[in-house]
Amino acid sequence: MPDPEAMLPDTLLLPAHVLHTRGAIRKLLPECLRYGRRGLILHGRALETRGTVASLLGPAPDGSDLVILRHQGGEPTVAELDALIQKIHAHGTEWVAGIGGGSVLDLAKAAAALANAPRDPWQYHDGAPLETPGIPFIAAPTTAGTGSEATVNAVLTNERTNCKKSIRDHSMMARIVILDADLLTSCPHPVIAASGMDALTQAIEAFTSRHATTFSDALALEGIRLLSANLLPGWENPESPHMDALLSGSFLAGIALSSARLGVVHGIAHPLGSIYHMPHGQVCAACLPHAIDLNREVIGRKYDRMSQTIGTDLQTFVRQLASGLGLGRPFAGLPVKDRERIIAETLSSGSTKANPKTIDRKDVEWMLDRLFRI
């Protein structure tokens, strides 16, 4: 368990500038152009349901030179990252902005970080340290869930090996974060549900992490409060003020996890997601109740604090919320594919190493048995 005397993490990284208000997206270009006139903007497909990106951002200032690209969807791959870096080089890009969900933000973040890197991106995905800082990254999330706007890592899949893991470096923190709940109103209901459960999982795992501090606990617990109270009503009505609260809760969970790390849910979710091609948040929702059972004895009074914060028993609430959001039990009755790979990747994950209970092979097998049983 975490050191009760630890007030702050050994290293504290935060976005330099955060704009949190509806309509703030129209300030993106003026803010970004402080870093240079040549910019690249990567956005998701859902953004175009609100009109053109140009109309959403407002007129580009005189002298600016922008490349605007649409991500085709799906979770980001290292090959997509490599292609985006090549576009950055060809354009002479001085900053990269991501407007979208976690896939868009992670891809844009990684491309900005590796813009000046001497090796190919597959080597960094395999664990090579980043030698040189990249160019500024600006984040505007269109989902309330991944916390990517507040973290120093980007999760990508190596399409050659089907291995899903992070590229991580302190230089990957966003320079500017725009939290504009207007960007969430066109978010599909399944995405609200999955991303919201991802955010709630992040808040719970950061709060119980063995690297938790007084600082991360305060943010994680407030994230739990905001997300638990607003996820279901926000899912029911994306036009409501509940989306502002969800966006705030997701951001706080992102800062908390960035300083405290996560736990076994995220350790096992990456191999399960890549093997079964399921949305990350849906996998987290399925794994979370079992991880709570696994960690219950070790986290002690923190379980009671979380239950008090949400106003009911944590375990009961988590199960009922996932069911109410229509996430169900996606693995029930399926065969366990690549069991040895899942176990190996879970045990080697940095998230698993931060789990409050030391996880061994038997623990992973215990979770798999419960996830896949009918």
KARASUL-V821331 format. One record per residue. RES is the residue in three letters. SS is DSSP state (h for helix, s for strand, l for the rest). PSI is psi in degrees with one decimal (NA if undefined). Layout:
# KARASUL-V821331
{{RES SS PSI} {RES SS PSI}}
This chain:
# KARASUL-V821331
{{MET l 160.1} {PRO l 155.7} {ASP l 117.9} {PRO l -14.9} {GLU l -7.0} {ALA l 116.2} {MET l -41.1} {LEU l 154.3} {PRO l 163.2} {ASP l -36.6} {THR l 126.8} {LEU l 115.5} {LEU l 129.8} {LEU l 152.2} {PRO l 143.7} {ALA l -32.3} {HIS s 123.2} {VAL s 126.2} {LEU s 119.3} {HIS s 88.3} {THR l 153.7} {ARG l 138.3} {GLY l -0.8} {ALA h -18.5} {ILE h -25.8} {ARG h -6.7} {LYS h -1.5} {LEU h -51.1} {LEU h -48.0} {PRO h -37.7} {GLU h -43.5} {CYS h -36.3} {LEU h -6.9} {ARG h -22.3} {TYR h 0.7} {GLY l 161.2} {ARG l -17.4} {ARG s 111.6} {GLY s 156.2} {LEU s 129.5} {ILE s 122.0} {LEU s 130.5} {HIS s 164.5} {GLY l 165.5} {ARG h -35.0} {ALA h -24.7} {LEU h -30.3} {GLU h -9.1} {THR h -16.2} {ARG h 8.0} {GLY l -172.0} {THR l 153.8} {VAL h -37.9} {ALA h -41.2} {SER h -30.9} {LEU h -39.9} {LEU h -22.2} {GLY l 172.3} {PRO l 139.5} {ALA l 132.9} {PRO l 151.1} {ASP l 138.5} {GLY l -8.3} {SER l 152.5} {ASP s 100.7} {LEU s 141.7} {VAL s 122.8} {ILE s 120.3} {LEU s 147.1} {ARG s 128.1} {HIS l 138.1} {GLN l -6.0} {GLY l 168.8} {GLY l 168.5} {GLU l 143.8} {PRO l 146.8} {THR s 163.8} {VAL h -32.6} {ALA h -40.8} {GLU h -39.7} {LEU h -45.4} {ASP h -42.7} {ALA h -38.2} {LEU h -38.5} {ILE h -38.9} {GLN h -37.9} {LYS h -37.4} {ILE h -44.2} {HIS h -42.7} {ALA h -33.0} {HIS h -19.0} {GLY l 36.9} {THR l 137.2} {GLU l -14.3} {TRP s 155.2} {VAL s 130.8} {ALA s 136.9} {GLY s 127.4} {ILE s 101.6} {GLY s -163.9} {GLY l -167.6} {GLY h -37.2} {SER h -44.5} {VAL h -46.8} {LEU h -42.2} {ASP h -39.8} {LEU h -45.7} {ALA h -41.1} {LYS h -46.8} {ALA h -38.3} {ALA h -41.9} {ALA h -43.2} {ALA h -35.9} {LEU l 10.5} {ALA l -31.6} {ASN l 11.2} {ALA l 139.7} {PRO l -18.4} {ARG l 171.0} {ASP l 155.3} {PRO h -24.2} {TRP h -33.5} {GLN h -37.1} {TYR h -34.6} {HIS h -28.8} {ASP l -5.1} {GLY l 1.0} {ALA l 138.0} {PRO l 145.9} {LEU l 120.0} {GLU l -34.6} {THR l 143.9} {PRO l 153.8} {GLY l -137.0} {ILE l 163.9} {PRO s 141.3} {PHE s 134.2} {ILE s 134.3} {ALA s 132.6} {ALA s 93.8} {PRO s 141.9} {THR l 6.6} {THR l 156.1} {ALA l 90.6} {GLY l -50.7} {THR l -29.1} {GLY l 11.4} {SER h -25.8} {GLU h -12.9} {ALA h 13.9} {THR l 165.6} {VAL l 30.2} {ASN s 160.0} {ALA s 126.3} {VAL s 123.4} {LEU s 160.8} {THR s 129.5} {ASN s 106.8} {GLU l -15.9} {ARG l -34.7} {THR l -8.4} {ASN l 25.6} {CYS s 128.5} {LYS s 118.8} {LYS s -176.6} {SER s 149.0} {ILE s 131.4} {ARG s 133.4} {ASP l 145.5} {HIS h -29.3} {SER h -5.0} {MET h -2.0} {MET l 138.0} {ALA l 141.0} {ARG l -39.1} {ILE s 135.9} {VAL s 130.1} {ILE s 113.8} {LEU s 96.4} {ASP l 105.4} {ALA h -16.9} {ASP h -25.6} {LEU h -13.3} {LEU h -10.4} {THR l -23.0} {SER l 9.8} {CYS l 127.2} {PRO l 148.6} {HIS h -44.1} {PRO h -32.8} {VAL h -40.5} {ILE h -44.3} {ALA h -52.2} {ALA h -45.0} {SER h -35.3} {GLY h -40.1} {MET h -31.9} {ASP h -46.7} {ALA h -43.4} {LEU h -40.9} {THR h -44.0} {GLN h -43.6} {ALA h -44.4} {ILE h -43.7} {GLU h -37.6} {ALA h -38.6} {PHE h -33.3} {THR h 0.6} {SER l 149.6} {ARG l -11.8} {HIS l 10.0} {ALA l 149.1} {THR l 174.3} {THR h -38.9} {PHE h -52.9} {SER h -33.4} {ASP h -43.5} {ALA h -43.5} {LEU h -42.9} {ALA h -41.8} {LEU h -38.1} {GLU h -35.8} {GLY h -42.6} {ILE h -43.0} {ARG h -49.0} {LEU h -44.4} {LEU h -42.0} {SER h -33.7} {ALA h -23.0} {ASN h -9.2} {LEU h -51.7} {LEU h -47.6} {PRO h -31.1} {GLY h -38.5} {TRP h -37.6} {GLU h -31.4} {ASN l 88.8} {PRO l -13.7} {GLU l -4.2} {SER l 164.4} {PRO l -11.6} {HIS h -26.3} {MET h -31.7} {ASP h -43.5} {ALA h -39.0} {LEU h -41.5} {LEU h -41.3} {SER h -45.1} {GLY h -40.3} {SER h -41.3} {PHE h -44.0} {LEU h -40.2} {ALA h -37.6} {GLY h -42.7} {ILE h -41.4} {ALA h -46.3} {LEU h -30.5} {SER h -29.9} {SER h -21.1} {ALA h -12.1} {ARG l -168.4} {LEU l -129.1} {GLY l -163.1} {VAL h -26.3} {VAL h -49.1} {HIS h -24.9} {GLY h -42.0} {ILE h -23.5} {ALA h -32.9} {HIS h -51.5} {PRO h -37.5} {LEU h -42.7} {GLY h -40.1} {SER h -34.1} {ILE h -40.9} {TYR h -1.3} {HIS l 49.6} {MET l 150.2} {PRO l 138.8} {HIS h -44.1} {GLY h -35.0} {GLN h -39.1} {VAL h -42.2} {CYS h -42.6} {ALA h -37.3} {ALA h -36.2} {CYS h -28.2} {LEU h -48.1} {PRO h -37.3} {HIS h -36.2} {ALA h -37.7} {ILE h -44.3} {ASP h -43.5} {LEU h -37.7} {ASN h -6.4} {ARG h -49.7} {GLU h -35.7} {VAL h -37.0} {ILE h -15.7} {GLY l -123.2} {ARG h -18.4} {LYS h -29.5} {TYR h -45.0} {ASP h -38.8} {ARG h -41.0} {MET h -41.3} {SER h -41.9} {GLN h -37.6} {THR h -40.6} {ILE h -11.1} {GLY l 9.5} {THR l 175.4} {ASP l 128.6} {LEU h -50.7} {GLN h -44.1} {THR h -43.1} {PHE h -45.8} {VAL h -44.2} {ARG h -43.1} {GLN h -36.7} {LEU h -47.1} {ALA h -41.0} {SER h -42.7} {GLY h -28.0} {LEU l 0.1} {GLY l 22.2} {LEU l -28.5} {GLY l -151.4} {ARG l 86.0} {PRO l -21.3} {PHE l -8.8} {ALA l 124.7} {GLY l -7.9} {LEU l 155.4} {PRO l 148.6} {VAL l 109.8} {LYS l 143.5} {ASP l 49.5} {ARG h -45.3} {GLU h -37.5} {ARG h -44.1} {ILE h -45.2} {ILE h -45.5} {ALA h -45.8} {GLU h -34.6} {THR h -45.2} {LEU h -28.7} {SER h -9.2} {SER l 139.5} {GLY h -31.2} {SER h -46.0} {THR h -37.5} {LYS h -19.9} {ALA l -5.0} {ASN l 142.8} {PRO l -34.8} {LYS l 133.9} {THR l 122.7} {ILE l 131.6} {ASP l -178.5} {ARG h -42.2} {LYS h -35.7} {ASP h -42.9} {VAL h -42.3} {GLU h -38.2} {TRP h -44.1} {MET h -43.5} {LEU h -41.9} {ASP h -37.8} {ARG h -31.8} {LEU h -36.4} {PHE h -7.5} {ARG l 152.5} {ILE l NA}}
